[in-house]
Amino acid sequence: MADTILVLCVVLSAYFVRGITGFGSGLIAVPLLALSHPLTFTVPLVLALDFTASFVLGGANRKNADWKEIKLLLPFGIIGACIGAFALLKLPSGPVLCTLGAFTMFFGFRNIFGVSSQHKISSAWAVPAGIVGGGVGALFGTSGPPYIIYLTHRLKDKSQVRATFSWLFVIDGGFRLGLFLVAGLLFETKLQVAYALSLVPMALGLYVGNKVHLDITSEAMLKVVGALLVISGAMLFVKVIL
């Protein structure tokens, strides 16, 4: 019972953050859930929830999505997803958790110190962004950062970035769910129950986060999210050491 409550609290917190920022649920949920659950449970669960959230959010903002950018990223995202899914099944958990911790802390410090640029990048960056996004998405359940970094340097309108990311994740995440289905990772009863129970806190987190989004500056929220990422990443290193 306590284990289920913990999962639901993490889901609520993660999607509260996503409701505010438009992304980041995986970066919050996966490191925290990985402290007490194997990645083969955590990553498929968060991916299934992210897919559901993206489908709902994308459906409400279909007209704002930039489909040209989605078509550029998707082929390389699929290649990366195949690599990441293979690594999830074959690599030992210790090094994977350390890498996830470092990956999470990197983006946390990036938010805290405001490392960003307004310069529009070339569409050629869709190649590494897609491969890395698809790869870390399948391996860690956190494809958001590579995709968001690319899209925010290609698109200037925030609502367009959010809608484009949501629809990109619907298609890219759906492909990854298919890979996990073939690998047998979605048939665990515990995972299916956790998914069903998490739908309500996921929806509540998105709703409340969207309300808070209207009352807080982007800079302030990025710093809060960054601090959470650094803490959750550090906790993964502690788990591996202990």
C-alpha positions as CSV (number, residue, x, y, z in Angstrom):
1,M,0.0,0.0,0.0
2,A,2.8,2.4,0.9
3,D,4.6,1.6,-2.3
4,T,1.5,2.4,-4.3
5,I,1.0,5.7,-2.5
6,L,4.6,6.6,-3.2
7,V,4.2,5.9,-6.9
8,L,1.0,8.1,-7.0
9,C,2.7,11.0,-5.2
10,V,5.6,10.9,-7.6
11,V,3.2,10.9,-10.6
12,L,1.3,13.8,-9.2
13,S,4.4,15.8,-8.7
14,A,5.9,15.0,-12.1
15,Y,2.7,15.9,-14.0
16,F,2.3,19.1,-11.9
17,V,5.7,20.1,-13.3
18,R,4.7,19.1,-16.8
19,G,1.5,21.2,-16.5
20,I,3.6,24.2,-15.8
21,T,6.5,23.8,-18.2
22,G,5.0,21.6,-20.9
23,F,7.6,18.9,-20.4
24,G,9.8,17.3,-17.7
25,S,7.5,14.6,-16.3
26,G,9.9,11.9,-17.2
27,L,12.9,13.7,-15.8
28,I,11.1,14.0,-12.5
29,A,9.3,10.7,-12.3
30,V,11.9,8.2,-13.6
31,P,14.8,9.1,-11.3
32,L,12.5,9.1,-8.2
33,L,10.7,5.9,-9.1
34,A,14.0,4.2,-10.0
35,L,15.0,4.5,-6.3
36,S,12.6,1.8,-5.4
37,H,11.6,0.1,-8.7
38,P,13.6,-1.5,-11.6
39,L,14.0,0.5,-14.8
40,T,12.1,-2.2,-16.7
41,F,9.0,-1.2,-14.6
42,T,9.6,2.5,-14.2
43,V,10.4,3.4,-17.8
44,P,7.4,1.6,-19.5
45,L,5.1,3.1,-16.8
46,V,6.2,6.7,-17.3
47,L,6.2,6.2,-21.1
48,A,2.6,5.0,-21.1
49,L,1.5,7.9,-18.9
50,D,3.5,10.4,-21.0
51,F,1.9,9.0,-24.1
52,T,-1.6,9.4,-22.7
53,A,-0.8,13.0,-21.5
54,S,0.7,13.9,-24.8
55,F,-2.3,12.5,-26.7
56,V,-4.7,14.6,-24.7
57,L,-2.6,17.8,-24.8
58,G,-1.8,17.3,-28.5
59,G,-5.4,16.8,-29.4
60,A,-6.3,20.1,-27.8
61,N,-3.6,22.0,-29.7
62,R,-3.3,20.2,-33.0
63,K,-3.4,23.4,-35.1
64,N,-0.4,24.8,-33.3
65,A,1.9,21.9,-34.1
66,D,4.7,22.4,-36.6
67,W,4.5,19.1,-38.6
68,K,7.5,20.0,-40.7
69,E,9.7,19.8,-37.5
70,I,8.0,16.6,-36.5
71,K,8.8,15.0,-39.8
72,L,12.4,16.0,-39.5
73,L,12.9,14.5,-36.0
74,L,10.8,11.3,-36.3
75,P,13.1,9.1,-38.4
76,F,16.1,9.7,-36.2
77,G,14.0,9.4,-33.1
78,I,12.9,5.9,-34.2
79,I,16.5,4.9,-34.8
80,G,17.5,6.1,-31.3
81,A,14.5,4.3,-29.8
82,C,15.6,1.0,-31.1
83,I,19.1,1.5,-29.7
84,G,17.7,2.6,-26.3
85,A,15.3,-0.3,-26.0
86,F,18.1,-2.8,-26.7
87,A,20.3,-1.1,-24.1
88,L,17.4,-1.1,-21.5
89,L,17.1,-4.9,-21.8
90,K,20.8,-5.8,-22.0
91,L,22.9,-3.3,-20.0
92,P,23.5,-3.8,-16.2
93,S,21.4,-1.5,-13.9
94,G,24.3,0.1,-12.0
95,P,25.9,2.0,-14.9
96,V,22.5,2.8,-16.4
97,L,21.4,4.4,-13.1
98,C,24.6,6.4,-12.8
99,T,24.2,7.7,-16.4
100,L,20.6,8.6,-15.7
101,G,21.7,10.4,-12.5
102,A,24.3,12.4,-14.5
103,F,21.9,13.1,-17.3
104,T,19.3,14.4,-14.9
105,M,21.7,16.6,-12.9
106,F,23.1,18.1,-16.1
107,F,19.7,19.4,-17.2
108,G,19.0,20.4,-13.6
109,F,22.1,22.6,-13.4
110,R,21.3,23.9,-16.9
111,N,17.9,25.2,-15.7
112,I,19.4,26.6,-12.4
113,F,22.1,28.6,-14.2
114,G,19.9,29.6,-17.1
115,V,22.1,28.1,-19.9
116,S,20.2,28.9,-23.1
117,S,20.5,30.7,-26.4
118,Q,18.0,32.6,-28.6
119,H,19.9,31.7,-31.8
120,K,18.0,29.7,-34.3
121,I,19.9,26.5,-35.2
122,S,20.0,24.6,-38.4
123,S,17.6,21.8,-39.2
124,A,20.6,19.5,-39.5
125,W,20.5,19.4,-35.6
126,A,17.4,17.2,-36.0
127,V,19.8,14.2,-36.6
128,P,21.5,14.2,-33.2
129,A,18.5,15.6,-31.4
130,G,16.3,12.8,-32.8
131,I,18.8,10.0,-32.1
132,V,19.6,11.1,-28.6
133,G,15.9,11.9,-27.8
134,G,14.7,8.6,-29.0
135,G,17.6,6.7,-27.4
136,V,17.3,8.3,-23.9
137,G,13.5,8.1,-24.1
138,A,13.6,4.3,-24.5
139,L,16.4,3.8,-22.0
140,F,15.4,6.4,-19.4
141,G,11.9,7.5,-20.3
142,T,13.1,11.1,-20.6
143,S,13.2,12.1,-24.3
144,G,12.0,15.6,-23.5
145,P,15.3,17.5,-23.0
146,P,16.9,16.8,-26.4
147,Y,13.6,17.4,-28.2
148,I,12.8,20.5,-26.3
149,I,16.2,22.0,-26.7
150,Y,16.0,21.5,-30.5
151,L,12.4,22.8,-30.8
152,T,13.0,25.9,-28.6
153,H,15.9,26.8,-30.9
154,R,13.8,26.4,-34.0
155,L,10.3,27.7,-32.9
156,K,9.8,31.0,-31.1
157,D,6.1,30.6,-30.1
158,K,5.8,28.8,-26.7
159,S,2.4,27.3,-27.6
160,Q,3.8,26.0,-30.9
161,V,6.7,24.4,-29.1
162,R,4.3,22.7,-26.6
163,A,1.9,21.4,-29.3
164,T,4.8,20.2,-31.5
165,F,6.4,18.4,-28.7
166,S,3.1,16.8,-27.6
167,W,2.4,15.4,-31.1
168,L,6.0,14.3,-31.6
169,F,5.8,12.3,-28.4
170,V,2.4,10.8,-29.4
171,I,4.1,9.3,-32.5
172,D,7.6,8.7,-31.1
173,G,6.3,7.4,-27.8
174,G,3.8,5.2,-29.5
175,F,6.6,3.5,-31.4
176,R,8.5,3.0,-28.2
177,L,5.5,1.5,-26.5
178,G,5.3,-0.9,-29.5
179,L,8.9,-1.9,-28.8
180,F,8.2,-2.5,-25.2
181,L,5.1,-4.5,-26.1
182,V,7.1,-6.8,-28.3
183,A,9.7,-7.1,-25.6
184,G,7.0,-8.1,-23.1
185,L,7.6,-5.2,-20.7
186,L,3.9,-4.1,-20.7
187,F,2.4,-7.4,-19.6
188,E,3.3,-7.2,-15.9
189,T,0.2,-7.0,-13.8
190,K,1.8,-4.6,-11.3
191,L,2.6,-2.1,-14.1
192,Q,-0.9,-2.3,-15.5
193,V,-2.4,-1.6,-12.1
194,A,0.0,1.2,-11.4
195,Y,-0.9,2.8,-14.8
196,A,-4.6,2.6,-14.1
197,L,-4.3,4.1,-10.6
198,S,-1.9,6.8,-11.9
199,L,-4.3,8.3,-14.4
200,V,-6.2,10.4,-11.8
201,P,-3.1,12.0,-10.2
202,M,-1.6,12.5,-13.6
203,A,-4.7,14.4,-14.7
204,L,-4.9,16.4,-11.5
205,G,-1.2,17.3,-11.7
206,L,-1.6,18.5,-15.3
207,Y,-4.7,20.6,-14.4
208,V,-3.2,22.3,-11.3
209,G,0.1,22.8,-13.0
210,N,-1.6,24.5,-15.9
211,K,-3.3,26.9,-13.5
212,V,0.0,27.7,-11.7
213,H,1.6,28.3,-15.1
214,L,-0.4,31.5,-15.4
215,D,0.9,32.9,-12.1
216,I,4.6,32.2,-12.2
217,T,7.5,33.4,-14.4
218,S,9.2,30.9,-16.7
219,E,12.6,31.8,-15.1
220,A,11.4,31.1,-11.6
221,M,9.8,27.8,-12.5
222,L,12.9,26.6,-14.5
223,K,15.0,27.1,-11.4
224,V,12.6,25.2,-9.2
225,V,12.5,22.3,-11.7
226,G,16.3,22.4,-12.0
227,A,16.7,22.1,-8.2
228,L,14.3,19.1,-8.2
229,L,16.3,17.5,-11.0
230,V,19.6,17.9,-9.3
231,I,18.2,16.4,-6.1
232,S,16.6,13.4,-7.8
233,G,19.8,12.8,-9.9
234,A,22.0,12.9,-6.7
235,M,19.6,10.4,-5.1
236,L,20.3,7.9,-7.9
237,F,24.0,8.1,-7.2
238,V,23.3,7.4,-3.5
239,K,21.3,4.4,-4.4
240,V,24.0,2.9,-6.6
241,I,26.7,3.5,-3.9
242,L,24.6,2.0,-1.2
